[in-house]
């Protein structure tokens, strides 16, 4: 597999204005300059989070995530960037391509290494083609230069493909113009917007009141059961978390990954760095038994978004997962006048708790023309199915339906994701 050894220009200039460079470590890029590009609502593309992943040994070439971050420069000014990794597998991505890799193998096409433009182990994102907010009329040109640069990077590193995951609509449009295939999948998100008034919820009671009567009774029963077992349920910011609580959150993460047979990529040092370097972005919901954490969910916030990430518990208490992971976080978003809570990947059970389907976007460059043609057909079929399924799930949600609305989906009611 080709390796990236040092910072240098990627290749010839792809435009008159911008020079592209590629970096084998985020530490090679000035943190202030990088963070200038990261926008107002996505904590995961910030320099400190990416550095914690790399410096802790969580996302490195050893774990199959070799950094190859792409930057665009106008003279000495950093005007664009893409967090990117050279990968030898498809784990930890959440917009998966296992079927594509298997099809390549059956056809005798080498699928790995590939390039993934994403944040490792993080099923969330606002944008991947990061552009300076003061770029003005040049923003589109910078975005297009980054898109073309990813293709050039694939050539240099002898990668079969480039996969830009959890990107924005603007990102995907620029990437499609550069020869990428656009893809649509979905997750379940809470939007702080009353379905009848289109205004933010006044409080959690207002959120409950938007439910149909049977689902409202079920929500109240779940909250009551979770709160009648003698546990103290608390919300903490990163600064408020104690040593014991930080240790418990790491323990919960490891227990959940072990239970599910997943790879525990995040090291002890990552959690230490998270506390010291990124604690201002952390929020957590905890269940305490005599002051001892017995369950909890780690989340991150920036701007007006809250992102749920890691859940775990010691033992099992009925309905505690729903309370700690979803209801307490939704309440936090409403109280804080935020706009969105993203609870992570998977989980049809989220639907009946007031999280509705929301599109997640990606874009994919496939170098081999045979494989590209097959994937293009698959993506087109998948997109139609995704649109239909999102419509049906929305109709099956807990909120009062408008006249004439119907549902053909009966969502599962389990707890399958962390």
C-alpha positions in Angstrom: 0.0 0.0 0.0 1.3 3.4 -0.9 2.4 5.6 2.0 2.4 9.3 2.6 5.7 10.3 4.2 5.8 14.0 4.3 4.0 17.3 3.6 4.4 18.4 0.1 2.4 19.7 -2.9 0.1 17.0 -4.1 0.9 17.4 -7.8 0.7 20.1 -10.3 -1.7 22.9 -9.5 -5.2 22.0 -10.3 -6.1 25.7 -10.7 -4.2 28.9 -11.2 -5.2 30.2 -7.8 -4.8 27.3 -5.3 -2.1 24.9 -4.4 -3.0 21.5 -2.8 -0.9 19.8 -0.1 -1.4 16.6 1.7 -0.4 15.9 5.3 0.2 12.6 7.0 -0.7 14.1 10.4 -3.2 16.8 11.4 -0.5 18.2 13.7 1.3 19.5 10.6 -1.5 22.0 10.1 -1.9 25.0 12.3 -4.8 24.5 14.6 -6.1 28.0 14.4 -6.0 28.0 10.6 -7.7 24.7 10.4 -10.5 25.6 12.8 -11.2 28.7 10.8 -12.6 26.4 8.2 -14.8 24.2 10.4 -18.1 26.1 10.6 -20.4 26.6 13.5 -22.2 23.3 14.2 -19.7 20.4 13.7 -17.3 19.6 16.6 -15.8 16.5 15.0 -13.9 18.2 12.2 -12.1 20.5 14.7 -8.4 20.1 15.0 -8.4 19.0 18.6 -10.8 16.1 18.0 -8.8 14.8 15.0 -5.6 15.3 16.8 -6.9 13.3 19.8 -7.8 10.4 17.5 -4.3 10.4 15.9 -2.1 11.2 18.8 -3.8 8.6 21.0 -3.2 5.8 18.5 -7.0 5.4 17.8 -6.8 6.5 14.1 -3.5 5.6 12.6 -2.0 3.4 9.9 -1.7 0.6 12.4 -5.5 0.6 12.9 -6.2 1.0 9.2 -6.8 4.8 9.3 -3.6 6.4 7.9 -4.1 10.2 7.8 -3.7 11.9 4.4 -5.4 15.2 5.0 -5.8 17.5 2.0 -5.4 21.2 2.2 -5.8 24.1 -0.3 -3.8 27.2 -0.1 -4.0 30.7 -1.7 -0.4 31.9 -1.2 0.2 31.4 2.5 -3.4 31.4 3.5 -5.2 28.1 4.2 -8.6 28.4 2.4 -9.8 24.8 2.2 -9.3 21.3 3.7 -10.6 17.8 3.8 -10.0 15.3 6.7 -9.0 12.2 4.8 -7.5 8.7 5.5 -6.0 5.9 3.5 -7.8 2.7 4.6 -7.2 -1.0 4.3 -10.7 -2.0 5.4 -14.2 -0.6 5.7 -14.8 -0.7 9.5 -15.8 2.3 11.5 -17.4 4.3 8.6 -21.3 4.0 9.1 -22.0 4.6 5.4 -20.8 1.1 4.4 -19.5 -0.3 1.2 -18.9 -4.0 2.1 -21.1 -5.1 -0.8 -19.0 -3.0 -3.2 -15.8 -4.4 -1.8 -17.2 -8.0 -2.2 -18.2 -7.2 -5.8 -14.8 -5.9 -6.6 -13.2 -9.1 -5.1 -15.4 -11.4 -7.2 -14.4 -9.4 -10.3 -10.7 -9.5 -9.6 -10.5 -5.8 -8.8 -8.3 -4.6 -5.9 -10.6 -2.5 -3.6 -8.1 -1.7 -0.9 -6.5 0.7 -0.2 -9.2 3.3 -0.6 -9.4 6.9 0.6 -12.2 7.9 3.1 -12.9 11.6 3.7 -14.7 11.4 7.0 -14.1 11.5 10.7 -13.1 8.1 12.0 -15.8 6.2 14.0 -18.2 9.1 13.8 -21.5 8.8 12.0 -22.2 12.5 11.8 -21.1 15.6 10.0 -22.1 18.9 8.5 -19.5 19.2 5.8 -16.3 17.5 4.5 -15.0 19.9 1.9 -14.1 22.6 4.5 -14.0 26.1 3.0 -13.0 29.4 4.6 -16.1 31.2 5.7 -14.8 34.5 4.3 -14.1 32.9 0.8 -17.1 34.7 -0.7 -17.5 34.1 -4.4 -14.4 31.9 -4.4 -16.0 29.2 -2.2 -17.3 27.2 -5.1 -13.9 27.2 -6.8 -12.2 26.1 -3.6 -14.7 23.3 -3.2 -14.2 22.2 -6.8 -10.4 22.2 -6.3 -10.7 20.0 -3.2 -12.9 17.6 -5.1 -10.5 17.3 -8.0 -7.6 17.1 -5.4 -9.2 14.0 -3.9 -9.1 12.3 -7.3 -5.5 13.3 -7.7 -4.7 11.9 -4.2 -6.2 8.6 -5.1 -3.9 8.4 -8.1 -0.8 9.2 -6.1 -1.7 6.7 -3.3 -2.8 4.0 -5.8 -6.2 3.9 -4.1 -9.1 2.2 -5.9 -11.7 4.8 -4.8 -12.5 7.9 -2.7 -15.5 8.0 -0.3 -16.7 11.3 1.1 -19.0 10.4 4.0 -21.6 12.6 5.8 -21.0 15.5 3.5 -23.3 18.5 2.8 -25.5 19.0 -0.2 -23.0 21.6 -1.5 -20.2 19.2 -1.0 -22.0 16.4 -2.9 -22.9 18.7 -5.8 -19.2 19.7 -6.2 -18.1 16.1 -6.0 -20.7 14.9 -8.5 -19.4 17.7 -10.9 -15.9 16.2 -10.4 -17.1 12.7 -11.4 -18.2 11.2 -8.1 -21.4 9.2 -7.6 -23.9 10.8 -5.2 -25.4 8.5 -2.6 -28.3 9.0 -0.1 -28.8 7.1 3.1 -30.6 8.1 6.3 -30.5 8.2 10.1 -33.0 9.2 12.8 -32.7 12.8 14.1 -34.7 15.0 16.5 -35.5 18.4 15.1 -36.5 21.0 17.6 -39.5 22.1 15.6 -43.1 21.4 16.4 -44.7 19.5 13.5 -47.9 21.7 13.6 -46.6 25.2 14.4 -43.1 24.8 12.9 -41.8 26.6 16.0 -39.3 25.3 18.6 -40.8 23.3 21.4 -41.5 25.3 24.5 -40.5 22.5 26.8 -40.6 18.7 26.9 -44.3 18.7 27.7 -44.9 20.5 24.4 -42.9 17.8 22.7 -45.0 15.1 24.3 -48.2 17.0 23.4 -47.3 16.6 19.7 -47.5 12.8 19.9 -50.6 10.8 19.2 -52.3 9.6 22.3 -51.1 6.0 22.3 -47.5 7.0 21.7 -47.7 9.8 24.3 -48.9 7.3 26.9 -46.0 4.9 25.9 -43.4 7.7 26.2 -44.7 8.7 29.7 -44.7 5.1 30.8 -41.1 4.6 29.6 -39.9 7.7 31.5 -41.8 6.8 34.6 -40.4 3.2 34.7 -36.8 4.5 34.1 -37.3 7.0 37.0 -38.8 4.7 39.6 -35.9 2.4 40.2 -34.1 4.6 42.6 -31.4 6.0 40.3 -30.4 9.6 40.1 -30.5 10.9 36.5 -28.2 13.8 35.8 -26.9 15.9 33.0 -23.3 17.0 33.0 -21.1 19.2 30.9 -17.5 18.1 30.3 -16.2 20.5 32.9 -18.7 19.2 35.5 -17.8 15.5 35.0 -15.7 14.0 37.9 -12.8 11.6 37.6 -15.1 8.8 38.4 -17.6 9.8 35.8 -15.0 10.2 33.1 -13.6 6.7 33.9 -17.2 5.3 33.8 -17.9 6.8 30.3 -14.8 5.1 29.0 -15.8 1.8 30.7 -19.3 2.0 29.2 -17.8 2.5 25.7 -15.6 -0.6 26.1 -18.4 -2.7 27.5 -20.7 -1.8 24.7 -18.1 -2.5 22.0 -17.3 -5.9 23.6 -21.0 -6.8 23.9 -21.5 -6.1 20.2 -18.3 -7.7 19.0 -17.1 -4.4 17.7 -13.5 -3.1 17.6 -12.7 -0.8 20.6 -10.7 1.7 18.5 -10.8 4.5 21.1 -7.9 4.1 23.5 -7.5 5.2 27.1 -5.3 8.0 25.9 -8.1 9.2 23.6 -10.4 9.7 26.5 -7.7 11.5 28.5 -7.1 13.8 25.6 -10.9 14.3 25.1 -11.1 15.5 28.7 -8.1 17.9 28.6 -8.4 19.2 25.0 -12.0 18.8 24.0 -14.0 18.8 27.3 -15.7 22.1 26.4 -17.6 20.2 23.6 -18.7 17.3 25.8 -22.1 16.7 27.4 -23.1 13.5 29.2 -26.3 12.1 30.6 -25.8 9.7 33.6 -27.6 7.3 35.9 -26.1 7.3 39.3 -26.6 4.7 42.1 -25.5 6.2 45.3 -23.3 8.6 43.4 -21.7 5.8 41.3 -22.3 5.9 37.5 -24.1 2.7 36.4 -25.2 3.9 32.9 -24.4 6.9 30.7 -24.3 8.4 27.3 -21.5 10.6 26.0 -22.5 13.4 23.6 -20.8 16.4 21.9 -22.1 19.8 21.1 -21.2 22.8 19.0 -23.4 25.7 18.0 -27.0 24.6 18.0 -26.4 20.8 17.5 -26.1 17.9 19.9 -24.6 14.6 18.8 -25.1 11.5 20.8 -22.2 9.0 20.5 -21.4 6.3 23.1 -23.8 4.6 25.5 -23.2 1.9 28.1 -24.6 0.4 31.3 -23.7 -2.0 34.1 -26.5 -4.5 34.0 -29.9 -3.8 32.5 -32.7 -1.5 33.8 -35.9 -1.4 31.8 -36.3 1.7 29.7 -33.1 3.3 31.0 -31.5 3.3 27.5 -34.4 5.3 26.1 -34.3 7.7 29.0 -30.6 8.4 29.2 -29.8 8.2 25.4 -32.9 10.0 24.0 -35.4 11.6 26.3 -32.8 13.4 28.5 -30.9 14.6 25.4 -34.0 15.8 23.7 -34.9 17.7 26.9 -31.5 19.2 26.9 -31.8 20.4 23.3 -35.2 21.9 24.0 -34.1 23.6 27.2 -30.9 24.9 25.5 -32.9 26.2 22.5 -30.7 24.1 20.2 -32.1 22.9 16.8 -31.0 19.3 16.4 -30.1 16.1 18.2 -28.4 13.4 16.1 -28.4 10.1 18.0 -26.0 8.2 15.8 -26.4 5.4 13.3 -29.1 2.7 13.0 -32.0 2.2 15.4 -35.6 2.0 14.1 -36.6 2.1 17.8 -35.6 5.8 17.8 -38.6 6.6 15.5 -41.3 6.1 18.2 -39.2 8.3 20.5 -39.6 11.3 18.2 -36.6 11.0 16.0 -37.5 11.1 12.3 -35.6 10.0 9.2 -33.1 12.5 7.9 -31.0 12.2 4.8 -27.3 11.5 5.1 -25.2 12.2 2.0 -22.1 10.8 0.6 -20.1 10.8 -2.7 -17.9 8.2 -4.2 -15.2 8.2 -6.9 -14.5 4.7 -8.3 -11.5 4.4 -10.6 -12.2 1.1 -12.3 -14.9 1.8 -15.0 -16.5 -1.7 -14.7 -16.9 -1.4 -10.9 -18.0 2.2 -11.3 -20.8 1.2 -13.7 -22.1 -1.5 -11.4 -22.0 0.8 -8.3 -23.8 3.6 -10.2 -26.7 1.2 -11.0 -26.8 0.1 -7.3 -26.7 3.6 -6.0 -29.6 4.8 -8.3 -31.7 1.9 -7.1 -30.8 2.5 -3.5 -31.7 6.2 -3.7 -35.2 5.4 -4.9 -35.7 2.9 -2.1 -34.3 5.3 0.5 -36.7 8.1 -0.5 -39.6 5.8 -0.3 -38.6 4.3 3.0 -38.0 7.8 4.6 -41.5 8.8 3.5 -43.0 5.6 5.1 -41.0 6.0 8.3 -42.1 9.6 8.7 -45.7 8.6 8.4 -45.1 5.8 10.9 -43.7 8.2 13.5 -45.4 9.1 16.8 -46.6 12.6 15.8 -50.2 13.4 15.1 -50.8 12.7 11.4 -52.4 15.1 9.0 -55.6 14.1 7.4 -55.1 11.4 4.7 -51.6 10.3 5.9 -51.0 6.6 6.1 -48.2 4.3 7.1 -47.1 0.9 5.7 -44.1 0.5 8.0 -44.2 -1.0 11.5 -40.8 -0.1 13.0 -39.1 -2.4 15.4 -38.9 -1.5 19.0 -35.5 -2.8 20.1 -32.2 -1.3 21.4 -29.7 -2.4 18.8 -27.2 0.5 18.6 -24.9 2.0 21.2 
